[in-house]
């Protein structure tokens, strides 16, 4: 006989775990199902800048913000932008007072996992099918032949979600850019010139249709992404999310709070949640696509530099720059996705619920 979970969350990424944690703080338990064999089955990617108004707000709702602060990578908000001739055009130091501190994605995920009861996540449960039942419930089958039913089915399982087709015919679209990811291990000894070029924090070197993006890991290794405009069949694109991760966490927290504040009325909870979700997602995806075009335009990084200059003129005197460089901090609203390629529309929560 199939087991039953009133709330089932598919995917144990940052969004699904944040949702489960916020529900847990309100005394509402959810089952989380993930295809990985264990939490340690693979590395979780590089660094994430956690935004004050989304990712950090979600951690506050989850009661984990103080623990999160202990994970911050000192110096991670330093930034250096080069043009295609390797001329430094913008350089900032991390003064420790920024609103988007950098943390290791794996450490953040471990924080969320450790905040949940040990049996919350069911590992090794690859979803192979979903079948609607009466009263709005669903039956979910997994690769091991098991099945369970649920009243509220939530998909937080990424770009190729098994749940999204139940609520939308949208599919991921190739952005025209591919990324090759690499780590420079023991860089200070084996790659000293590259280490010096990248600097202590975030690094961009941009040109027409390509470039390098990098950041320092907590162990000092530069984590590098090589970007190239290429045909879709040239290379599979790498998940390179930044605002997507922040919004996945924020969306998860908001959904958890909506469910908790509408006890016994799932429809009202989802209606309230979706009223803010859709405009927020559309605005973020639009800004992300604009940022992508800006970073890899034919005159890159000029468009990005123009944004810095415009902000400095409008908000404060331009700081003193050393010869040959431009210095300035971009506004939060214009810098959400330049630090990472956009994946905002790939991680949204897909929801199917029982109607009673």
C-alpha positions in Angstrom: 0.0 0.0 0.0 1.3 3.4 -0.9 2.4 5.7 1.9 0.7 9.1 2.3 2.4 12.5 2.9 0.1 15.5 3.3 2.8 17.7 1.8 5.5 16.2 -0.6 8.4 18.3 -1.8 10.3 17.0 -4.8 13.9 18.1 -4.8 16.3 18.7 -1.9 18.0 21.8 -3.2 18.1 25.2 -1.5 14.5 26.0 -2.4 13.0 22.7 -1.2 15.0 22.6 2.0 14.1 26.2 2.8 10.5 25.4 2.3 10.7 22.3 4.5 12.5 24.3 7.2 10.0 27.2 7.3 7.2 24.7 7.5 9.0 22.8 10.3 9.4 26.0 12.4 5.6 26.3 12.2 5.0 22.7 13.3 4.1 21.5 9.8 6.1 18.5 8.5 6.7 17.7 4.9 8.4 14.8 3.1 11.3 15.8 0.8 12.3 13.4 -2.0 15.5 13.6 -3.9 17.1 11.4 -6.6 20.7 11.7 -5.1 21.9 8.7 -3.1 22.8 10.9 -0.2 23.6 14.4 0.8 27.2 13.8 0.0 26.6 12.2 -3.4 28.2 15.1 -5.3 29.6 18.6 -4.8 27.1 21.4 -4.8 28.8 24.0 -7.0 30.7 27.1 -6.1 30.0 30.3 -4.2 26.7 32.1 -3.9 26.2 35.8 -3.0 23.2 35.7 -0.7 21.0 38.8 -1.2 19.6 40.7 1.7 16.1 41.1 0.3 15.7 37.5 -0.9 18.1 34.8 0.2 18.8 36.4 3.6 15.2 37.2 4.2 14.4 33.5 3.6 17.1 32.5 6.2 15.5 34.9 8.7 12.2 33.3 8.1 13.8 29.9 8.6 15.4 31.0 11.9 18.9 30.4 10.5 20.3 33.8 9.8 22.7 33.9 12.7 24.2 30.5 11.7 24.4 31.6 8.1 26.5 34.6 9.2 29.1 32.1 10.4 29.5 30.7 6.9 30.4 34.1 5.2 33.6 34.0 3.2 35.6 37.1 4.2 36.7 39.1 1.2 34.2 37.4 -1.0 32.5 40.7 -2.0 35.6 42.1 -3.5 35.2 42.6 -7.2 37.4 43.1 -10.2 36.2 43.7 -13.8 38.6 43.5 -16.8 38.1 44.2 -20.4 39.2 41.9 -23.3 42.7 43.4 -23.2 43.1 42.5 -19.5 42.9 46.1 -18.4 41.3 46.5 -14.9 38.3 48.7 -15.4 36.6 48.4 -12.0 38.1 47.3 -8.7 36.4 47.1 -5.3 37.5 45.8 -1.9 35.3 43.9 0.5 34.9 46.2 3.5 32.7 43.7 5.3 29.6 45.9 5.2 28.0 44.7 2.0 24.5 43.3 1.6 25.4 40.3 -0.5 28.0 38.2 1.3 29.5 35.1 -0.4 29.0 31.6 1.1 29.8 28.2 -0.2 26.7 26.6 -1.7 27.4 23.2 -0.2 27.9 24.6 3.3 24.6 26.5 3.0 22.8 23.4 1.9 24.3 21.5 4.9 23.1 24.2 7.2 19.5 23.7 5.9 19.8 19.9 6.1 21.0 20.0 9.7 18.1 22.1 10.7 15.5 19.5 9.7 14.6 16.2 11.4 16.8 13.4 10.2 14.0 11.6 8.4 12.7 14.6 6.4 14.7 13.9 3.2 14.2 10.6 1.5 17.4 10.0 -0.5 17.6 7.9 -3.6 14.0 8.5 -4.6 14.1 9.4 -8.3 10.6 10.4 -9.5 9.5 8.4 -12.6 5.8 9.3 -12.7 2.9 11.3 -11.3 -0.7 10.3 -11.5 -3.7 12.5 -10.6 -6.2 10.8 -8.1 -9.6 11.8 -7.0 -10.1 14.8 -4.7 -7.2 16.5 -6.2 -4.5 14.2 -4.7 -1.6 12.7 -6.6 0.2 9.4 -6.6 4.0 9.7 -7.2 6.0 6.7 -8.3 9.8 6.3 -7.9 12.5 4.4 -9.8 12.7 1.7 -7.1 9.0 0.8 -7.7 7.7 2.4 -4.6 4.8 4.9 -4.6 3.2 7.5 -2.3 0.2 9.8 -2.3 0.0 13.4 -1.3 -2.5 16.2 -0.9 0.0 19.0 -1.8 2.7 18.2 -4.4 5.5 20.8 -4.7 8.2 20.5 -7.3 11.6 22.2 -6.4 13.5 19.9 -8.7 15.2 22.3 -11.0 15.2 23.0 -14.8 14.0 19.5 -15.9 11.3 19.2 -13.2 9.1 16.2 -13.2 6.3 18.2 -11.6 6.3 21.4 -13.8 4.5 19.7 -16.7 1.5 19.2 -14.5 1.1 23.0 -14.2 2.8 24.5 -17.3 3.9 23.6 -20.8 7.0 25.8 -20.4 10.4 24.1 -21.0 13.9 25.4 -20.4 15.3 27.4 -23.4 19.0 27.6 -24.4 20.3 31.1 -23.7 22.9 30.9 -26.5 25.8 30.8 -23.9 27.7 27.7 -22.7 29.9 27.5 -19.7 32.9 25.3 -18.9 33.6 25.1 -15.2 37.0 24.4 -13.6 39.0 24.8 -10.4 42.6 26.0 -10.0 43.7 24.0 -7.0 46.7 25.1 -4.9 46.6 28.2 -7.1 49.1 30.3 -5.1 51.8 27.7 -5.8 50.8 26.1 -9.1 49.0 29.0 -10.8 50.3 32.2 -9.1 49.7 34.6 -12.0 46.1 33.4 -12.4 45.6 33.7 -8.7 46.9 37.2 -8.6 44.7 38.2 -11.6 41.5 36.8 -10.1 42.1 38.6 -6.8 40.4 37.8 -3.5 36.7 37.8 -4.5 34.6 38.0 -7.7 36.3 38.5 -11.1 35.0 39.2 -14.6 36.9 39.5 -17.8 34.4 40.2 -20.6 34.5 40.5 -24.4 32.3 40.0 -27.5 30.4 36.8 -27.0 32.5 35.3 -24.2 34.6 35.8 -21.2 35.8 34.5 -17.8 34.0 34.7 -14.5 35.6 33.5 -11.3 35.5 33.7 -7.6 37.6 32.5 -4.7 36.5 29.4 -2.8 37.0 29.4 1.0 40.1 27.3 0.6 41.6 29.9 -1.7 41.1 28.1 -5.0 39.8 30.2 -7.9 36.6 28.6 -9.3 36.4 29.6 -12.9 33.6 29.7 -15.5 34.6 30.1 -19.2 31.7 31.6 -21.1 31.2 31.2 -24.9 28.4 32.0 -27.3 27.9 28.7 -29.1 25.2 26.6 -30.8 22.9 24.6 -28.6 24.4 21.3 -29.5 28.0 22.4 -28.9 28.1 21.7 -25.2 25.5 21.2 -22.5 25.0 24.3 -20.4 26.1 24.3 -16.7 23.7 25.4 -14.0 25.3 28.8 -13.0 22.7 30.3 -10.7 22.9 33.2 -8.4 19.6 35.2 -8.2 17.9 31.9 -9.1 19.3 30.3 -5.8 18.3 33.4 -3.8 14.8 33.4 -5.3 14.4 29.7 -4.9 15.1 30.1 -1.2 12.8 33.1 -0.9 10.0 31.5 -2.8 10.3 28.4 -0.6 10.2 30.5 2.6 7.2 32.5 1.3 5.3 29.4 0.4 6.0 27.9 3.8 4.8 31.0 5.5 1.6 31.2 3.4 0.7 27.6 4.2 1.4 28.2 7.9 -0.8 31.4 8.0 -3.7 29.7 6.2 -4.2 26.5 8.3 -6.7 24.2 6.7 -7.1 26.3 3.6 -4.5 25.3 1.0 -6.2 27.2 -1.8 -6.1 30.5 0.0 -2.5 29.9 0.9 -1.5 29.3 -2.7 -3.5 32.2 -4.0 -1.8 34.6 -1.6 1.6 33.1 -2.4 1.2 33.2 -6.2 -0.1 36.8 -6.2 3.4 38.0 -5.4 5.3 35.1 -7.0 4.4 35.7 -10.6 5.3 39.4 -10.8 8.5 38.8 -8.9 9.5 35.9 -11.1 8.8 37.8 -14.3 10.7 40.9 -13.2 13.7 38.8 -12.1 13.8 36.8 -15.3 13.6 39.9 -17.4 16.4 41.6 -15.5 18.5 38.4 -15.7 18.1 38.2 -19.5 19.0 41.9 -19.8 22.1 41.4 -17.7 23.2 38.4 -19.8 23.0 40.4 -23.0 24.9 43.3 -21.3 27.8 41.1 -20.1 28.4 39.5 -23.4 27.5 42.3 -25.9 29.9 43.1 -28.7 31.4 46.0 -26.7 31.5 44.2 -23.4 32.2 45.3 -20.7 31.3 48.8 -21.7 27.6 48.5 -20.9 28.5 47.3 -17.5 30.9 50.1 -16.9 28.3 52.6 -18.1 25.9 51.3 -15.4 28.6 51.9 -12.8 29.2 55.5 -14.1 25.5 56.2 -14.2 25.0 55.1 -10.7 27.9 57.1 -9.4 26.7 60.3 -11.1 23.2 59.9 -9.7 24.1 58.8 -6.2 27.5 60.0 -5.0 30.7 61.5 -6.2 32.9 59.1 -8.1 35.6 57.6 -5.7 39.2 58.3 -6.5 40.5 55.8 -8.9 44.1 54.8 -9.7 45.2 55.7 -13.2 43.7 53.4 -15.9 40.8 52.2 -13.7 37.3 53.1 -12.8 35.9 52.4 -9.4 32.4 52.3 -8.0 29.7 50.2 -6.5 26.7 49.4 -8.6 23.2 49.8 -7.3 21.6 46.6 -5.9 18.7 46.8 -8.3 21.1 46.8 -11.3 23.5 44.1 -10.1 21.2 41.1 -9.2 22.3 38.7 -12.0 25.6 40.0 -13.4 27.5 37.9 -10.8 25.9 34.7 -12.2 24.4 33.7 -15.5 20.6 33.6 -15.3 18.7 30.6 -14.2 15.8 32.4 -12.5 13.0 30.7 -14.5 14.5 27.2 -14.0 14.1 26.8 -10.3 10.6 28.0 -9.5 8.3 25.9 -7.4 5.7 23.9 -9.3 2.6 23.1 -7.2 -0.2 20.6 -7.5 -2.7 20.5 -4.7 -5.7 18.6 -3.5 -9.0 20.5 -3.9 -11.5 19.7 -1.2 
